[in-house]
Amino acid sequence: MSAVPKVSKFKVQVYVIMADAILSQISGDFLECTICLEPFKDPKILPCLHTFCKGCLEKFIAKQEEVATCGCVVCEEFLCDECDRAHRRSKRTRNHEIIEVAELKEHLITKTSSVKSRSLPMCPKHEDEKLKFYCETCLNPICRDCTVLQHIDHRYGLLADIVSDVRAMIEDKLEAARPKVEEYQDLTNVVTEKQAELGHKSKKAADDIDAAAEKEIKYYNGLVRRNQTELKEKLAAITAARSKQLSATADSVESTLGCLSSTVDFSQKVVEHGSDFDVTNVYADVTARLESLLKGPTPDILDDISYVVFEPRTESKEREIILGDIFDSYFRTAKFTTLGATGRLGPATLGNHYRGQDHEHLVTLHDGIQHFTVPKTGTYRIELAGAAAGWGVYNPKSARGRGAELRGTFNLKQGETLKILVGQEGVENTNSCSVCHQGRQQAAHYHRGWGRGGAADP
């Protein structure tokens, strides 16, 4: 009977027996195939550093009828009686050390206290040659014959002399990876908090919508109900979009964290418990995987991604907005310029400039002065920039004077009015006024412009 089918089975059992000696130091799932949920049988490492049985050899091994009675320490094979006799007759293997299974199970652990100390494997290309050299050019263990044949011009050395440097290089990568694991763990917590905050604020906004709707129902029953549904759908769409974005971020964070954790765990176990061959054999894959993960971008979680509130309708708004509106950002903007008006603007012209913007109808004109009603109580950052008087941008002598500038932070209450003098004669004005509101849970951002002060004197 051929001994080939027994090779993998022997390796599986030997590795499992050896692993028992250090089981307290290695997690159970580290030695377990995630496909067959059994200890590894001829484990193979994929480029992603996940490990599985080679073809899940459980089915193949289960078909073998002969029971192993002994094992060859050199070949690392379990042998049945017939294979044992053939092994002892073969010229290549007659001098190998054969140990009975009972003796092997009883003394193997004390003889080999660590997986690190097991003998070096044989070269698959050259018989009777062990892989005791390491090619630094190819990043692979090689045998003596390999050094004078395939790797003659390469840089190599004894595996035992090089392995300490390889371990150190892997440890350096691990040192860089460990903080990354902590960073992604923190990101996981941030995402969880944002999801909870989004759910809380979304629920509060929905409750506010319901309360406002019930208050208005007796006046606008049908219209209010339709608007209520539209707002809920808008809120649901915003919430769903934000939740989807957060879920995608969470998946990305968890995926990267999983990859980092499994890679770090695997690399750590290899460094701590792997043989010299194991360490050098996986070095290229481990370092490539760690470098790939460390180069990956860190997800950016926006501060306002969980911001969603319901803003009830004010008396000054038109009836088309029955209850209010849903806002999913801290800042809202409105822009306005006098567009080179001569004299002060009338209500119609002023209204046209604000039409279709977030704050339409918040600005009115009284006696040539713009009146802006503060929509929410809070702290406003106001920036004003005036311009010099004049008629034409192509006539330098027509421009005289210098406009005033104002910057500051002001505490304003809802309903208060800001007054801005509308300019007289002047050219198109591209300057603007910016007001940024940071309330408790509300915020707004406004841009306003005005005509150039003073009259031109050609």
FENTAPE-V239049 format. One record per backbone hydrogen bond with DSSP energy under -1.0 kcal/mol. CO is the residue of the C=O (numbers start at 1). NH is the residue of the N-H. If there is no record, write none. Layout:
# FENTAPE-V239049
CO_NH + CO_NH
This chain:
# FENTAPE-V239049
4_7 + 6_10 + 7_11 + 8_12 + 9_13 + 10_14 + 11_15 + 12_16 + 13_17 + 14_18 + 15_19 + 16_20 + 18_21 + 19_22 + 20_23 + 22_25 + 27_30 + 28_31 + 29_32 + 31_40 + 33_37 + 38_33 + 41_54 + 44_52 + 46_49 + 50_46 + 52_44 + 53_55 + 56_59 + 57_61 + 58_62 + 61_64 + 69_101 + 70_79 + 71_99 + 72_76 + 72_77 + 77_72 + 79_69 + 79_70 + 80_84 + 81_85 + 82_86 + 83_87 + 84_88 + 85_89 + 86_90 + 90_94 + 93_96 + 97_73 + 99_71 + 100_104 + 101_105 + 102_106 + 103_107 + 104_108 + 107_111 + 108_112 + 114_117 + 115_118 + 121_131 + 126_129 + 129_123 + 130_132 + 132_159 + 133_142 + 134_157 + 135_139 + 135_140 + 140_135 + 142_133 + 143_147 + 146_151 + 151_154 + 155_136 + 155_137 + 157_134 + 158_162 + 159_163 + 162_166 + 163_167 + 164_168 + 165_169 + 166_170 + 167_171 + 168_172 + 169_173 + 170_174 + 171_175 + 172_176 + 173_177 + 174_178 + 177_181 + 178_182 + 179_183 + 180_184 + 181_185 + 182_186 + 183_187 + 184_188 + 185_189 + 186_190 + 187_191 + 188_192 + 189_193 + 190_194 + 191_195 + 192_196 + 193_197 + 194_198 + 195_199 + 196_200 + 197_201 + 198_202 + 199_203 + 200_204 + 201_205 + 202_206 + 203_207 + 204_208 + 205_209 + 206_210 + 207_211 + 208_212 + 209_213 + 210_214 + 211_215 + 212_216 + 213_217 + 216_219 + 216_220 + 220_224 + 221_225 + 222_226 + 223_227 + 224_228 + 225_229 + 226_230 + 227_231 + 228_232 + 229_233 + 230_234 + 231_235 + 232_236 + 233_237 + 234_238 + 235_239 + 236_240 + 237_241 + 238_242 + 239_243 + 240_244 + 241_245 + 242_246 + 243_247 + 244_248 + 245_249 + 246_250 + 247_251 + 248_252 + 249_253 + 250_254 + 251_255 + 252_256 + 253_257 + 254_258 + 255_259 + 256_260 + 257_261 + 258_262 + 259_263 + 260_264 + 261_265 + 262_266 + 263_267 + 264_268 + 265_269 + 266_270 + 267_271 + 268_272 + 269_273 + 270_274 + 275_279 + 276_280 + 277_281 + 278_282 + 282_286 + 283_287 + 284_288 + 285_289 + 286_290 + 287_291 + 288_292 + 289_293 + 290_294 + 291_295 + 302_305 + 304_307 + 309_327 + 311_325 + 314_317 + 318_321 + 320_322 + 323_313 + 325_311 + 327_309 + 332_445 + 334_447 + 346_350 + 347_351 + 348_352 + 349_353 + 354_357 + 357_360 + 359_362 + 362_373 + 364_371 + 366_369 + 368_422 + 369_366 + 370_420 + 371_364 + 372_418 + 374_415 + 378_412 + 379_438 + 380_410 + 381_436 + 382_408 + 383_434 + 384_406 + 389_400 + 395_398 + 396_399 + 400_389 + 404_386 + 406_384 + 408_382 + 410_380 + 412_378 + 413_416 + 416_374 + 418_372 + 420_370 + 433_448 + 434_383 + 435_446 + 436_381 + 437_444 + 438_379 + 442_439 + 444_437 + 446_435 + 448_433
